[in-house]
């Protein structure tokens, strides 16, 4: 809903309201484009895990490109299962690069011309350990196909495939690690075999969020084993069927803090662990990356005081991103008839009124970022000086 900007003189009439919301534009948008970071790096939205009919997905590769363009993704990876080919009778393809090639052709010559970046990849499909693993940024997926029959899918053949990916400077991600088939209680237990893959650099990232699932145990594994934090859709059907886009939902993605807008720039960000996962309007990352993201999205501005408002201060909080930011004020301040919970709408702003603080007083707000997670059950805390 679009609300009109409210002049400051009307604040005294609305003292019983938690906050005053201003929208510069409509926020009912599916577009996952973020502004650059304050340090000049780009904030690129990337879906690192998608499927088409060339493995167990339900759409042609061109549809994946169309959907990514509708969502205004910066980049998308095509990651077909190498070994699991349920559609092979109808779509035989000895070249495992074929789906990516069709996506690239559509992206260059199709009905839409966009700046979408496409990433070559594949999913190495095994039981735990190592589980399902995506290999990204590789030139040829065929050398990763190290088995001919499902019964040959052993840890040894998986390790061989991972080493083939590493030989191509691939970046490997442990997909949906808390899969109930592997860990029925949802708590991940790292085996010696899996630890050896971490130690050898054969798995460098982990999906803390996959599709509609976010698992605390996955985030703890990322922190404990120094793995890159990843969020991905793992889409098989249509994005608009799996996500309530009209209800304000969005696909699960990774935000890559990249020095340049290129596949190489995204790869560098993932290798350097410069990422935040975005899942169901929530942000999941390490403390430093969440702080950097917050500082780039949010702006705090004192508003000019009225003559009779000498003991209260109005602060406009603006959000330049496409997802609402939810905050709790922890500071020892009183907000005007408020419990201290504030929602700052996407591409919009909210005004809060702080009592017992003159406009000329120094003020620090300590905030809890409620739709962020820097550890299991732990929100990011933000200090803002005004």
Secondary structure as GFF3:
##gff-version 3
##sequence-region A 1 386
A	DSSP	three_ten_helix	8	14	.	.	.	ID=ss1
A	DSSP	beta_strand	20	23	.	.	.	ID=ss2
A	DSSP	beta_strand	42	47	.	.	.	ID=ss3
A	DSSP	alpha_helix	61	70	.	.	.	ID=ss4
A	DSSP	beta_strand	75	81	.	.	.	ID=ss5
A	DSSP	alpha_helix	98	109	.	.	.	ID=ss6
A	DSSP	beta_strand	117	124	.	.	.	ID=ss7
A	DSSP	beta_strand	133	136	.	.	.	ID=ss8
A	DSSP	three_ten_helix	142	144	.	.	.	ID=ss9
A	DSSP	three_ten_helix	150	152	.	.	.	ID=ss10
A	DSSP	alpha_helix	155	167	.	.	.	ID=ss11
A	DSSP	beta_strand	171	174	.	.	.	ID=ss12
A	DSSP	alpha_helix	192	199	.	.	.	ID=ss13
A	DSSP	beta_strand	205	210	.	.	.	ID=ss14
A	DSSP	beta_strand	213	214	.	.	.	ID=ss15
A	DSSP	alpha_helix	216	224	.	.	.	ID=ss16
A	DSSP	beta_strand	228	232	.	.	.	ID=ss17
A	DSSP	alpha_helix	239	242	.	.	.	ID=ss18
A	DSSP	three_ten_helix	245	247	.	.	.	ID=ss19
A	DSSP	beta_strand	253	258	.	.	.	ID=ss20
A	DSSP	alpha_helix	263	271	.	.	.	ID=ss21
A	DSSP	beta_strand	275	279	.	.	.	ID=ss22
A	DSSP	beta_strand	282	284	.	.	.	ID=ss23
A	DSSP	alpha_helix	287	297	.	.	.	ID=ss24
A	DSSP	beta_strand	298	302	.	.	.	ID=ss25
A	DSSP	beta_strand	312	319	.	.	.	ID=ss26
A	DSSP	beta_strand	325	329	.	.	.	ID=ss27
A	DSSP	beta_strand	334	335	.	.	.	ID=ss28
A	DSSP	beta_strand	341	344	.	.	.	ID=ss29
A	DSSP	beta_strand	348	355	.	.	.	ID=ss30
A	DSSP	beta_strand	364	369	.	.	.	ID=ss31
A	DSSP	beta_strand	372	373	.	.	.	ID=ss32
A	DSSP	beta_strand	380	385	.	.	.	ID=ss33
###
